[in-house]
Amino acid sequence: MRQAEIYYKGEKAGMLTQHDDGSFTYRYDDQWMADRSKPSISLTLPKSRQEYHADHLFPFFYNMLPEGTNKQVVCGLMRVDRDDYFSLLMITARYDAIGAITVIKTNSV
């Protein structure tokens, strides 16, 4: 199991988990859910539920990944399998993300 904290404009909004079977869970942080002024991180992950499950990486996060030549360069330089979307997300969305979301790998698991 691998996990990453999801930040919205620098504030922790939730946790993304990749389970050993390859499935994913996104869970909004308790404090984020309790604060009605905090928005959903995505239209596809509304705050109407605290936890979401998927067999594959959620489209919202998948769309943050590099494509084409950029993906080849990142995978080559960082020695990451091109199908390891979780690792690609950790590498590319920590500092160089477009928009309000950043993704930071946790060391707790």
PyMOL commands that set and color helices and strands:
alter all, ss='L'
color gray80, all
select helices_A, chain A and resi 30-34+59-62+68-78+85-92
alter helices_A, ss='H'
color red, helices_A
select strands_A, chain A and resi 2-8+11-18+24-28+51-54+101-105
alter strands_A, ss='S'
color yellow, strands_A
deselect
rebuild
show_as cartoon
